[in-house]
């Protein structure tokens, strides 16, 4: 029996092309379609995430078992009951050679309104491979190294935020001062997911974040768009028959705006990053 809430849309570009190659990041539900004339199109709202996701790795083209890599594409939209909004979209491909059909993605939608995702199922992408300069600095530091780094950053008049596990096993996010941060890090039972030194308040980030029964999720790529320095939770590594902690920090002075253009962040933040790079070179061996 057909679901009356399901709407199918065959994907055709604005110039009438209906056969595409597919580059899709399944874990992030983001991707692009490339037509036979080599024009690229963002899938649904992928434009918001695509450039940040491809900085480390560009997804390969999908291929059918018959080795063909061009497909007809269809989006199956499922409406919420008694509304014009959608609860999910299934992405379906059909091989142009052998006709094999498969679902290559399913995107759940948890916001409203969402009608624009049907009206503009794909969006033209002029440059699908834009890169920008980022910094990831890490090493097997001692706790004193982390303490020195946080003290250096705290002296730059930045707001400090902590994403951490509380004593009840819940993920929490809050603003702290340097004394609170130092006390937290000195406690051997304390575990954090991220420390953020930011030029701008992040309360809105917390209110717009996802939650589950274990607490709040903070986007691990927050540092790409925001003017902040992010210290990730240390990675435990077996080295020379003992466990070492590998710490790392991430930041960047550039970002890609909604028009696909590389922009430079604020002058004050760019000056801070230059100082931070010097500090890391001199103090974090």
C-alpha positions as CSV (number, residue, x, y, z in Angstrom):
1,X,0.0,0.0,0.0
2,X,1.4,3.4,-1.0
3,X,2.1,5.9,1.8
4,X,0.0,9.0,1.0
5,X,2.6,11.0,2.9
6,X,5.4,10.1,0.5
7,X,6.2,12.4,-2.5
8,X,8.7,11.4,-5.1
9,X,10.8,13.9,-7.1
10,X,12.9,13.0,-10.1
11,X,16.0,15.2,-10.0
12,X,16.6,17.3,-13.1
13,X,19.0,20.3,-13.3
14,X,17.8,23.8,-14.2
15,X,19.2,23.1,-17.8
16,X,17.4,19.8,-18.2
17,X,20.2,17.3,-17.3
18,X,19.0,14.2,-15.4
19,X,22.1,11.9,-15.3
20,X,24.6,12.5,-12.6
21,X,27.7,11.2,-10.8
22,X,27.3,11.1,-7.0
23,X,29.8,12.1,-4.4
24,X,28.2,11.5,-1.0
25,X,29.5,11.6,2.6
26,X,27.2,9.0,4.2
27,X,28.1,9.7,7.9
28,X,27.3,13.4,7.4
29,X,24.5,13.1,4.9
30,X,26.0,15.7,2.6
31,X,26.9,15.4,-1.0
32,X,26.9,16.8,-4.6
33,X,25.7,15.6,-7.9
34,X,27.8,16.2,-11.1
35,X,26.0,16.3,-14.4
36,X,27.4,15.0,-17.7
37,X,28.3,18.6,-18.6
38,X,30.5,18.6,-15.4
39,X,28.2,21.0,-13.5
40,X,27.9,20.4,-9.8
41,X,24.8,20.6,-7.5
42,X,24.5,20.4,-3.7
43,X,22.1,17.8,-2.5
44,X,19.4,19.4,-0.3
45,X,21.1,21.6,2.4
46,X,24.6,20.1,1.9
47,X,25.9,23.6,1.0
48,X,25.9,24.4,4.7
49,X,28.4,21.6,5.5
50,X,30.1,20.5,2.3
51,X,33.2,22.7,2.3
52,X,34.1,22.1,6.0
53,X,33.7,18.3,5.5
54,X,36.0,18.1,2.4
55,X,39.0,19.9,3.8
56,X,40.5,16.6,4.9
57,X,39.1,14.2,2.3
58,X,37.0,14.6,-0.8
59,X,34.5,11.7,-1.2
60,X,35.0,9.4,-4.2
61,X,32.4,8.9,-6.9
62,X,29.9,6.2,-6.3
63,X,29.9,3.3,-8.8
64,X,27.4,0.7,-9.7
65,X,28.4,-3.0,-9.5
66,X,28.5,-2.9,-13.3
67,X,31.3,-0.2,-13.0
68,X,29.1,2.6,-14.4
69,X,29.2,5.8,-12.5
70,X,26.2,7.8,-13.9
71,X,22.8,7.6,-12.4
72,X,19.2,8.8,-12.6
73,X,18.5,10.3,-9.1
74,X,15.2,10.5,-7.2
75,X,14.4,12.0,-3.8
76,X,11.5,10.4,-1.8
77,X,10.1,12.8,0.7
78,X,8.1,11.7,3.7
79,X,5.7,14.3,5.2
80,X,5.0,14.7,8.8
81,X,1.4,13.8,9.7
82,X,-1.1,16.6,9.0
83,X,1.7,19.2,8.1
84,X,3.5,20.5,5.0
85,X,6.9,19.7,6.6
86,X,9.0,16.7,5.9
87,X,10.3,14.2,8.4
88,X,12.9,12.5,6.1
89,X,14.2,12.2,2.6
90,X,15.5,9.0,0.9
91,X,18.0,9.5,-1.9
92,X,17.6,6.9,-4.6
93,X,19.9,6.2,-7.6
94,X,19.2,4.1,-10.7
95,X,22.2,3.1,-12.8
96,X,22.0,4.4,-16.4
97,X,23.6,1.2,-17.7
98,X,22.1,-1.8,-16.0
99,X,19.1,-0.1,-14.3
100,X,20.0,-1.2,-10.8
101,X,18.2,0.9,-8.1
102,X,19.5,1.5,-4.6
103,X,19.0,4.0,-1.7
104,X,22.4,5.7,-1.2
105,X,21.3,8.0,1.6
106,X,18.5,8.8,4.1
107,X,18.3,12.2,5.7
108,X,16.2,12.9,8.8
109,X,14.8,16.4,9.1
110,X,14.2,17.9,12.5
111,X,13.5,21.5,11.7
112,X,10.7,23.6,10.2
113,X,9.9,24.9,7.7
114,X,11.4,22.4,5.3
115,X,9.3,22.9,2.2
116,X,12.3,24.5,0.5
117,X,14.0,21.2,0.5
118,X,11.4,20.0,-2.0
119,X,11.1,23.2,-4.0
120,X,14.9,23.4,-4.3
121,X,16.1,19.9,-4.1
122,X,19.5,20.7,-5.6
123,X,21.5,23.9,-5.7
124,X,24.1,24.9,-8.2
125,X,27.6,24.7,-6.9
126,X,30.1,26.8,-8.9
127,X,33.2,25.5,-7.1
128,X,32.9,22.1,-5.4
129,X,36.6,21.8,-4.2
130,X,37.4,25.1,-2.4
131,X,40.2,24.8,0.2
132,X,41.1,27.2,3.0
133,X,44.0,27.3,5.5
134,X,43.6,25.5,8.8
135,X,45.9,24.6,11.7
136,X,45.9,21.4,13.7
137,X,48.8,21.3,16.2
138,X,49.3,18.3,18.4
139,X,51.8,16.2,20.3
140,X,52.5,14.1,23.4
141,X,52.4,16.9,25.8
142,X,52.7,16.8,29.6
143,X,49.9,18.2,31.8
144,X,52.1,21.2,32.4
145,X,52.2,21.9,28.7
146,X,48.4,21.9,28.6
147,X,48.3,24.1,31.7
148,X,50.7,26.6,30.1
149,X,48.7,26.7,26.9
150,X,45.4,27.4,28.6
151,X,47.0,30.1,30.8
152,X,48.5,31.8,27.7
153,X,45.0,31.8,26.0
154,X,43.2,32.9,29.1
155,X,45.4,36.1,29.2
156,X,44.0,37.2,25.8
157,X,40.6,38.3,27.1
158,X,38.8,35.3,25.5
159,X,35.6,33.7,26.8
160,X,36.2,30.1,28.0
161,X,33.8,27.3,27.4
162,X,34.0,23.7,28.5
163,X,32.2,20.6,27.0
164,X,32.6,17.8,29.5
165,X,31.3,14.7,31.2
166,X,29.8,15.4,34.6
167,X,29.8,13.1,37.6
168,X,26.4,11.6,36.5
169,X,27.8,10.6,33.1
170,X,26.1,13.4,31.2
171,X,27.6,15.6,28.5
172,X,27.4,19.3,29.7
173,X,28.5,22.6,28.2
174,X,29.1,25.8,30.1
175,X,31.2,28.9,30.4
176,X,34.0,28.9,32.9
177,X,36.7,31.2,34.1
178,X,40.4,30.3,34.2
179,X,40.3,29.2,37.8
180,X,37.4,26.9,37.2
181,X,39.1,25.4,34.2
182,X,42.4,24.9,36.1
183,X,40.5,23.1,38.9
184,X,38.7,20.9,36.5
185,X,41.8,19.9,34.6
186,X,43.7,19.2,37.9
187,X,41.1,16.6,38.9
188,X,42.2,13.2,37.6
189,X,38.6,12.1,37.4
190,X,37.6,15.0,35.1
191,X,37.0,14.2,31.4
192,X,36.3,16.8,28.8
193,X,35.3,16.6,25.1
194,X,36.4,20.1,24.1
195,X,37.7,23.4,25.6
196,X,36.9,26.5,23.6
197,X,38.6,29.9,23.8
198,X,36.3,32.3,21.9
199,X,36.0,35.9,20.9
200,X,32.2,35.6,20.8
201,X,29.6,34.1,23.2
202,X,28.7,30.5,22.5
203,X,25.4,30.3,24.4
204,X,23.4,30.2,21.2
205,X,25.5,27.3,20.0
206,X,24.4,25.3,23.0
207,X,20.7,26.2,22.6
208,X,20.8,25.1,19.0
209,X,22.7,21.9,19.6
210,X,21.4,18.3,19.5
211,X,20.7,16.3,22.6
212,X,20.3,12.7,23.5
213,X,19.9,10.8,26.8
214,X,23.6,11.4,27.5
215,X,23.4,15.2,27.1
216,X,24.5,17.8,24.6
217,X,26.3,17.4,21.3
218,X,28.6,20.2,20.2
219,X,29.8,20.4,16.6
220,X,33.4,19.3,16.5
221,X,34.0,21.6,13.5
222,X,32.9,24.7,15.5
223,X,36.4,26.2,15.2
224,X,36.1,26.4,11.4
225,X,33.3,29.0,11.3
226,X,33.7,30.7,14.6
227,X,36.6,32.9,15.9
228,X,37.8,30.4,18.5
229,X,40.6,28.1,19.4
230,X,39.5,24.5,20.1
231,X,41.4,22.1,22.3
232,X,40.1,18.5,21.8
233,X,40.0,15.7,24.3
234,X,43.4,13.9,24.4
235,X,43.8,10.6,22.5
236,X,45.2,7.7,24.5
237,X,48.1,6.1,22.5
238,X,50.2,3.0,23.4
239,X,53.8,4.1,22.9
240,X,56.9,2.3,24.1
241,X,54.8,-0.1,26.2
242,X,53.1,2.8,28.1
243,X,50.0,4.9,27.6
244,X,50.7,8.4,26.4
245,X,48.2,11.3,25.9
246,X,48.2,13.0,22.5
247,X,46.8,16.5,22.8
248,X,45.8,18.7,19.9
249,X,44.4,22.2,19.2
250,X,42.6,23.5,16.1
251,X,41.9,26.9,14.7
252,X,41.8,28.9,11.4
253,X,41.8,32.4,10.2
254,X,39.7,31.7,7.1
255,X,36.3,30.3,6.4
256,X,34.0,29.7,3.5
257,X,30.8,31.9,3.4
258,X,27.4,30.9,2.2
259,X,28.3,32.0,-1.3
260,X,31.3,29.7,-1.5
261,X,33.9,32.4,-1.1
262,X,36.9,32.2,1.2
263,X,36.8,35.0,3.8
264,X,39.2,36.1,6.4
265,X,38.1,36.2,10.0
266,X,38.5,39.4,12.2
267,X,41.8,41.2,12.6
268,X,41.9,40.7,16.3
269,X,41.5,36.9,16.0
270,X,44.1,36.7,13.2
271,X,46.6,38.6,15.4
272,X,45.8,36.1,18.2
273,X,46.5,33.1,15.9
274,X,49.9,34.5,15.0
275,X,50.8,34.8,18.6
276,X,49.5,31.3,19.3
277,X,51.6,29.8,16.4
278,X,54.7,31.5,17.9
279,X,53.8,30.1,21.3
280,X,53.3,26.6,20.0
281,X,56.6,26.7,18.1
282,X,58.5,27.9,21.2
283,X,56.8,26.0,24.0
284,X,55.2,22.9,22.7
285,X,57.9,20.6,21.4
